[in-house]
Amino acid sequence: MICLCSASESRAYLLEKFGIEFEQKSVDFNEDQIVTDVAKDFVYLASKGKLQAAEKRYGSDIPLLTADSVIATAEGEILRKPKNREDARRILSLQSGSCISIISSVHFKTKAFLFTNTSATHYHFAKFDVDDLEAYLESELWQGKAGGCMVEGFCKKYIKSVDGYESTAMGLQVEALLPWIEWVKQ
Ligand SMILES: Nc1nc2c(ncn2[C@H]2C[C@H](O)[C@@H](COP(=O)(O)OP(=O)(O)OP(=O)(O)O)O2)c(=O)[nH]1
């Protein structure tokens, strides 16, 4: 059993999809305190900060798993979760017809080891249909997602090319974690 220290439905879905037994508890960490404009450093520091907060709150008797994800545009702008529908429209419009990277960092800590991994999945999207984008904004499915993005949903039909795991793009590179989770089961 491991503890997914995250409020993320996407991360819980991914662990369930891979048949990993877990409990889920949220963790409070203010990502606004992170001062960097480098996306891979942002997610690493956020994931690390969440782990430290989780250790303080839950102790370390059970293996703790934390993660953070952002989108980086081709220009290097970091896109986090949209604040509102207008922000979602702005952020998604930046991704329309563009190349982006979804970067996820994980920290997985047990009594025996600390595993960290920062991975990216790179997408080239076709231009989003305006009416389709408005319908997606209306659906509010973009809420709580880095860049308002759903690679398995709204964005899927616009994918012209992809390089990397879909799981990384959805917020948790389970494939990289699996050997370490198996080790814990021994
Ligand atoms: N279903 C789906 N979720 C995505 C996708 N891209 C990013 N996400 C989700 C994963 C995370 O829940 C969220 C990124 O926000 P954070 O890394 O700050 O995590 P979140 O605040 O959701 O939960 P946490 O901080 O771990 O309690 O976006 C995607 O393409 N599909």
The ligand as an SDF file (V2000), in Angstrom:
LIG
                    3D

 31 33  0  0  0  0  0  0  0  0999 V2000
   -6.9490   14.1270  -17.0380 N   0  0  0  0  0  0  0  0  0  0  0  0
   -5.8780   14.9160  -17.2890 C   0  0  0  0  0  0  0  0  0  0  0  0
   -5.3010   15.5880  -16.2460 N   0  0  0  0  0  0  0  0  0  0  0  0
   -4.2310   16.3530  -16.5320 C   0  0  0  0  0  0  0  0  0  0  0  0
   -3.7100   16.4850  -17.8260 C   0  0  0  0  0  0  0  0  0  0  0  0
   -2.6220   17.3370  -17.7530 N   0  0  0  0  0  0  0  0  0  0  0  0
   -2.4860   17.7060  -16.4640 C   0  0  0  0  0  0  0  0  0  0  0  0
   -3.4440   17.0960  -15.7250 N   0  0  0  0  0  0  0  0  0  0  0  0
   -3.6970   17.2660  -14.2800 C   0  0  0  0  0  0  0  0  0  0  0  0
   -2.7990   16.4820  -13.3650 C   0  0  0  0  0  0  0  0  0  0  0  0
   -2.8920   17.2820  -12.0970 C   0  0  0  0  0  0  0  0  0  0  0  0
   -4.0330   16.8950  -11.3650 O   0  0  0  0  0  0  0  0  0  0  0  0
   -3.0800   18.7170  -12.6020 C   0  0  0  0  0  0  0  0  0  0  0  0
   -1.8210   19.5450  -12.4640 C   0  0  0  0  0  0  0  0  0  0  0  0
   -1.8700   20.2370  -11.2580 O   0  0  0  0  0  0  0  0  0  0  0  0
   -0.9060   19.8960  -10.0090 P   0  0  0  0  0  0  0  0  0  0  0  0
    0.2900   19.1510  -10.4710 O   0  0  0  0  0  0  0  0  0  0  0  0
   -0.7280   21.1570   -9.2590 O   0  0  0  0  0  0  0  0  0  0  0  0
   -1.7370   18.8530   -9.1530 O   0  0  0  0  0  0  0  0  0  0  0  0
   -3.1450   19.0720   -8.4560 P   0  0  0  0  0  0  0  0  0  0  0  0
   -3.2930   20.4540   -7.9530 O   0  0  0  0  0  0  0  0  0  0  0  0
   -4.2100   18.5580   -9.3810 O   0  0  0  0  0  0  0  0  0  0  0  0
   -3.0960   18.0410   -7.2600 O   0  0  0  0  0  0  0  0  0  0  0  0
   -2.0180   17.9950   -6.0710 P   0  0  0  0  0  0  0  0  0  0  0  0
   -1.2540   19.3100   -6.0810 O   0  0  0  0  0  0  0  0  0  0  0  0
   -1.1470   16.8260   -6.3670 O   0  0  0  0  0  0  0  0  0  0  0  0
   -2.8730   17.8080   -4.8410 O   0  0  0  0  0  0  0  0  0  0  0  0
   -3.4070   18.6240  -13.9790 O   0  0  0  0  0  0  0  0  0  0  0  0
   -4.3440   15.7700  -18.8970 C   0  0  0  0  0  0  0  0  0  0  0  0
   -3.9610   15.8450  -20.0830 O   0  0  0  0  0  0  0  0  0  0  0  0
   -5.4100   14.9980  -18.5760 N   0  0  0  0  0  0  0  0  0  0  0  0
  1  2  1  0
  2  3  2  0
  2 31  1  0
  3  4  1  0
  4  5  2  0
  4  8  1  0
  5  6  1  0
  5 29  1  0
  6  7  2  0
  7  8  1  0
  8  9  1  0
  9 10  1  0
  9 28  1  0
 10 11  1  0
 11 12  1  0
 11 13  1  0
 13 14  1  0
 13 28  1  0
 14 15  1  0
 15 16  1  0
 16 17  2  0
 16 18  1  0
 16 19  1  0
 19 20  1  0
 20 21  2  0
 20 22  1  0
 20 23  1  0
 23 24  1  0
 24 25  2  0
 24 26  1  0
 24 27  1  0
 29 30  2  0
 29 31  1  0
M  END
$$$$
